Amino acid sequence: MLEVTVIDYGIGNLFSVQRSLEHCGATVTVSADPATILASSRLVLPGVGAFGNAMAALAERNLVAPIREVAASGKPLMGICLGMQLLLSESEEFGRTEGLNLIPGRVVAVPDHDIDGQPLKIPHIGWNALVPCASEGWQHPLLKDNRAGDAMYFVHSFMAIPDDPASRLADCHYGGNAISAIIGRDNVFGCQFHPEKSGEAGLRLIKAFCAL
């Protein structure tokens, strides 16, 4: 039986994430216990809100080291929305805050103007299509059941910029600006959108993660 642990650190809609994983055939444990997380075969790190608050919540629960250890062991780990941003080295939201540094890079504000200089609404909210990056990341097993143009549901004001362009597996465009939609490095992945709220396209991606 496929087992997935969803990390509970007081931030994020855990119920929707749990239900989507169960729909894809997983047995789900929701836990804030470091020992449970260390023993997990795969992890999901959800999250909404501010980067600094989320990192503080992980630290208060003594979860930072176990998450890093699971990632280093080669077990699959996926961050969702803010959980994806936490995977990076640092964020500039409300000043510099150190992240988990599982995917080297930084988190910056979503541009508030389009490529022609016209104002954009922030946060970026709504359905947006996945598009290929300049790298060959679309061939990644995480995307094997999805297609360019599949629409996912986004809600965010900040975005991830990995140091290595090859870590960008898929983008979306907002006002012509390229935004990292899916990132990945070795066994660690992140989705800026909410796959659990993205219908069949989101479920296909969750199933692919469970099959890794």
GUTISE-201425 format. One record per residue (C-alpha): residue number from 1; x, y, z. Coordinates in nm, 3 decimals. Each point is the difference from the previous one (the first is absolute). Layout:
N
+------+---------+---------+---------+
! resi !       u !       v !       w !
+------+---------+---------+---------+
!  NUM !       X !       Y !       Z !
...
+------+---------+---------+---------+
This chain:
212
+------+---------+---------+---------+
! resi !       u !       v !       w !
+------+---------+---------+---------+
!    1 !   0.000 !   0.000 !   0.000 !
!    2 !   0.132 !   0.343 !  -0.098 !
!    3 !   0.057 !   0.213 !   0.309 !
!    4 !   0.037 !   0.379 !   0.005 !
!    5 !   0.057 !   0.227 !   0.299 !
!    6 !  -0.141 !   0.353 !  -0.017 !
!    7 !   0.194 !   0.234 !   0.227 !
!    8 !  -0.225 !   0.183 !   0.247 !
!    9 !   0.164 !   0.317 !   0.129 !
!   10 !  -0.313 !   0.209 !   0.045 !
!   11 !   0.005 !   0.158 !  -0.347 !
!   12 !  -0.195 !  -0.122 !  -0.302 !
!   13 !  -0.320 !  -0.175 !  -0.101 !
!   14 !   0.098 !  -0.350 !   0.101 !
!   15 !  -0.342 !  -0.155 !  -0.055 !
!   16 !  -0.011 !   0.076 !  -0.374 !
!   17 !   0.355 !  -0.129 !  -0.045 !
!   18 !  -0.079 !  -0.317 !   0.196 !
!   19 !  -0.317 !  -0.069 !  -0.199 !
!   20 !   0.175 !   0.046 !  -0.335 !
!   21 !   0.277 !  -0.242 !   0.100 !
!   22 !  -0.254 !  -0.255 !   0.121 !
!   23 !  -0.189 !   0.038 !  -0.327 !
!   24 !   0.325 !  -0.097 !  -0.174 !
!   25 !   0.026 !  -0.318 !   0.208 !
!   26 !   0.230 !   0.109 !   0.283 !
!   27 !  -0.031 !  -0.075 !   0.368 !
!   28 !   0.057 !   0.339 !   0.161 !
!   29 !   0.142 !   0.090 !   0.340 !
!   30 !  -0.026 !   0.364 !   0.109 !
!   31 !   0.269 !   0.065 !   0.259 !
!   32 !   0.216 !   0.255 !   0.179 !
!   33 !   0.205 !  -0.269 !   0.172 !
!   34 !   0.370 !   0.008 !  -0.101 !
!   35 !   0.039 !  -0.377 !   0.043 !
!   36 !  -0.301 !  -0.070 !  -0.222 !
!   37 !   0.136 !   0.232 !  -0.266 !
!   38 !   0.343 !  -0.163 !   0.014 !
!   39 !  -0.160 !  -0.342 !  -0.048 !
!   40 !  -0.214 !   0.111 !  -0.295 !
!   41 !   0.042 !  -0.151 !  -0.345 !
!   42 !  -0.104 !   0.327 !  -0.167 !
!   43 !  -0.091 !   0.348 !   0.122 !
!   44 !  -0.232 !   0.281 !  -0.105 !
!   45 !   0.062 !   0.350 !   0.138 !
!   46 !  -0.306 !   0.223 !  -0.051 !
!   47 !  -0.022 !   0.364 !   0.097 !
!   48 !  -0.173 !   0.336 !  -0.036 !
!   49 !   0.093 !   0.339 !   0.143 !
!   50 !   0.334 !   0.165 !   0.070 !
!   51 !   0.339 !  -0.167 !  -0.049 !
!   52 !   0.148 !   0.118 !   0.330 !
!   53 !  -0.296 !  -0.116 !   0.204 !
!   54 !   0.013 !  -0.341 !  -0.166 !
!   55 !   0.371 !  -0.050 !   0.066 !
!   56 !  -0.052 !   0.107 !   0.361 !
!   57 !  -0.284 !  -0.253 !   0.035 !
!   58 !   0.220 !  -0.279 !  -0.136 !
!   59 !   0.282 !   0.096 !   0.235 !
!   60 !  -0.229 !   0.018 !   0.304 !
!   61 !  -0.112 !  -0.358 !  -0.068 !
!   62 !   0.359 !  -0.122 !  -0.058 !
!   63 !  -0.088 !  -0.100 !  -0.356 !
!   64 !   0.273 !   0.173 !  -0.202 !
!   65 !   0.270 !  -0.262 !   0.061 !
!   66 !  -0.232 !  -0.301 !  -0.060 !
!   67 !  -0.124 !   0.146 !  -0.329 !
!   68 !   0.356 !   0.058 !  -0.116 !
!   69 !   0.100 !  -0.350 !   0.106 !
!   70 !  -0.289 !  -0.160 !  -0.191 !
!   71 !   0.092 !   0.202 !  -0.308 !
!   72 !   0.364 !  -0.107 !   0.031 !
!   73 !  -0.105 !  -0.365 !   0.024 !
!   74 !  -0.144 !   0.008 !  -0.353 !
!   75 !  -0.365 !  -0.039 !   0.097 !
!   76 !  -0.247 !   0.203 !  -0.210 !
!   77 !  -0.102 !   0.335 !   0.148 !
!   78 !  -0.242 !   0.250 !  -0.152 !
!   79 !  -0.076 !   0.353 !   0.116 !
!   80 !  -0.329 !   0.167 !  -0.093 !
!   81 !  -0.045 !   0.379 !  -0.042 !
!   82 !   0.185 !   0.157 !   0.295 !
!   83 !   0.137 !  -0.348 !   0.070 !
!   84 !   0.174 !   0.016 !  -0.338 !
!   85 !   0.159 !   0.335 !   0.085 !
!   86 !   0.128 !  -0.137 !   0.331 !
!   87 !   0.212 !  -0.249 !  -0.195 !
!   88 !   0.224 !   0.280 !  -0.125 !
!   89 !   0.299 !   0.162 !   0.171 !
!   90 !  -0.158 !   0.331 !   0.099 !
!   91 !  -0.290 !   0.240 !  -0.046 !
!   92 !  -0.011 !   0.379 !  -0.019 !
!   93 !  -0.356 !   0.015 !   0.135 !
!   94 !  -0.003 !   0.247 !   0.295 !
!   95 !   0.382 !  -0.005 !   0.003 !
!   96 !   0.239 !  -0.287 !  -0.061 !
!   97 !  -0.099 !  -0.334 !   0.154 !
!   98 !   0.193 !  -0.325 !  -0.036 !
!   99 !  -0.188 !  -0.294 !  -0.152 !
!  100 !   0.056 !  -0.375 !   0.000 !
!  101 !   0.265 !   0.033 !  -0.277 !
!  102 !  -0.102 !  -0.327 !  -0.165 !
!  103 !  -0.010 !   0.169 !  -0.341 !
!  104 !   0.255 !   0.284 !  -0.018 !
!  105 !  -0.167 !   0.326 !  -0.094 !
!  106 !  -0.204 !   0.289 !   0.132 !
!  107 !  -0.359 !   0.113 !   0.033 !
!  108 !  -0.088 !   0.347 !  -0.133 !
!  109 !  -0.314 !   0.204 !  -0.056 !
!  110 !  -0.217 !  -0.071 !  -0.303 !
!  111 !   0.045 !   0.295 !  -0.243 !
!  112 !  -0.277 !   0.258 !   0.042 !
!  113 !   0.023 !   0.109 !  -0.365 !
!  114 !  -0.030 !  -0.195 !  -0.321 !
!  115 !   0.274 !  -0.004 !  -0.262 !
!  116 !  -0.154 !   0.313 !  -0.161 !
!  117 !   0.007 !   0.191 !   0.329 !
!  118 !  -0.369 !  -0.027 !   0.081 !
!  119 !  -0.101 !  -0.068 !   0.363 !
!  120 !  -0.083 !  -0.356 !   0.105 !
!  121 !  -0.224 !  -0.107 !   0.284 !
!  122 !   0.195 !  -0.149 !   0.291 !
!  123 !  -0.044 !  -0.264 !   0.126 !
!  124 !  -0.006 !  -0.211 !  -0.315 !
!  125 !  -0.328 !  -0.186 !   0.048 !
!  126 !  -0.180 !  -0.238 !  -0.231 !
!  127 !   0.048 !  -0.262 !  -0.269 !
!  128 !   0.312 !   0.014 !  -0.211 !
!  129 !   0.150 !  -0.234 !  -0.257 !
!  130 !   0.321 !  -0.196 !   0.044 !
!  131 !   0.259 !   0.074 !  -0.268 !
!  132 !   0.338 !  -0.160 !  -0.073 !
!  133 !   0.316 !   0.164 !   0.135 !
!  134 !   0.312 !   0.063 !  -0.200 !
!  135 !   0.140 !  -0.321 !   0.153 !
!  136 !  -0.120 !  -0.347 !  -0.094 !
!  137 !  -0.184 !  -0.041 !   0.328 !
!  138 !  -0.334 !  -0.081 !  -0.164 !
!  139 !   0.131 !  -0.352 !  -0.057 !
!  140 !   0.026 !  -0.052 !   0.377 !
!  141 !  -0.198 !  -0.298 !   0.140 !
!  142 !  -0.197 !   0.241 !   0.221 !
!  143 !  -0.156 !   0.145 !  -0.317 !
!  144 !  -0.043 !  -0.323 !  -0.192 !
!  145 !  -0.382 !   0.011 !   0.015 !
!  146 !  -0.039 !   0.375 !  -0.046 !
!  147 !   0.020 !   0.209 !  -0.314 !
!  148 !   0.113 !   0.351 !  -0.078 !
!  149 !  -0.308 !   0.220 !   0.037 !
!  150 !  -0.149 !  -0.189 !   0.295 !
!  151 !  -0.151 !   0.264 !   0.230 !
!  152 !   0.079 !   0.005 !   0.373 !
!  153 !  -0.134 !   0.219 !   0.281 !
!  154 !   0.242 !   0.261 !   0.138 !
!  155 !  -0.018 !   0.231 !   0.303 !
!  156 !   0.330 !   0.175 !   0.080 !
!  157 !   0.185 !   0.330 !   0.026 !
!  158 !   0.355 !  -0.141 !  -0.004 !
!  159 !   0.176 !  -0.236 !  -0.238 !
!  160 !   0.299 !  -0.233 !  -0.003 !
!  161 !   0.314 !   0.057 !  -0.205 !
!  162 !   0.227 !  -0.307 !   0.018 !
!  163 !   0.372 !   0.063 !  -0.052 !
!  164 !   0.016 !  -0.281 !  -0.256 !
!  165 !  -0.238 !   0.057 !  -0.294 !
!  166 !  -0.023 !  -0.379 !  -0.038 !
!  167 !  -0.189 !  -0.006 !   0.331 !
!  168 !  -0.294 !   0.172 !  -0.170 !
!  169 !  -0.217 !  -0.283 !  -0.131 !
!  170 !  -0.293 !   0.215 !  -0.119 !
!  171 !  -0.096 !   0.367 !   0.003 !
!  172 !  -0.312 !   0.208 !  -0.031 !
!  173 !  -0.021 !   0.351 !  -0.144 !
!  174 !  -0.159 !   0.295 !   0.180 !
!  175 !  -0.007 !   0.319 !  -0.198 !
!  176 !   0.267 !  -0.155 !  -0.220 !
!  177 !   0.227 !  -0.055 !   0.301 !
!  178 !   0.127 !  -0.357 !   0.040 !
!  179 !  -0.076 !  -0.146 !   0.343 !
!  180 !   0.130 !  -0.333 !   0.129 !
!  181 !  -0.305 !  -0.225 !   0.021 !
!  182 !   0.179 !  -0.330 !   0.073 !
!  183 !   0.355 !  -0.040 !   0.124 !
!  184 !   0.206 !  -0.308 !   0.075 !
!  185 !   0.345 !  -0.115 !   0.102 !
!  186 !   0.074 !  -0.370 !   0.040 !
!  187 !  -0.280 !  -0.135 !   0.226 !
!  188 !  -0.131 !   0.343 !   0.114 !
!  189 !  -0.283 !   0.175 !  -0.187 !
!  190 !  -0.226 !   0.299 !   0.038 !
!  191 !  -0.322 !   0.131 !  -0.154 !
!  192 !  -0.079 !   0.370 !   0.026 !
!  193 !  -0.365 !  -0.076 !  -0.076 !
!  194 !  -0.240 !  -0.214 !   0.203 !
!  195 !  -0.024 !  -0.339 !  -0.174 !
!  196 !  -0.267 !  -0.106 !   0.251 !
!  197 !  -0.219 !   0.286 !  -0.131 !
!  198 !   0.086 !  -0.042 !  -0.368 !
!  199 !  -0.245 !  -0.270 !  -0.108 !
!  200 !   0.108 !  -0.295 !  -0.209 !
!  201 !   0.323 !   0.166 !  -0.117 !
!  202 !   0.107 !   0.049 !   0.362 !
!  203 !  -0.090 !  -0.356 !   0.091 !
!  204 !   0.208 !  -0.131 !  -0.291 !
!  205 !   0.302 !   0.178 !   0.142 !
!  206 !  -0.068 !  -0.134 !   0.351 !
!  207 !  -0.025 !  -0.352 !  -0.141 !
!  208 !   0.331 !   0.047 !  -0.180 !
!  209 !   0.163 !   0.115 !   0.326 !
!  210 !  -0.137 !  -0.307 !   0.178 !
!  211 !   0.146 !  -0.220 !  -0.273 !
!  212 !   0.353 !   0.143 !   0.021 !
+------+---------+---------+---------+
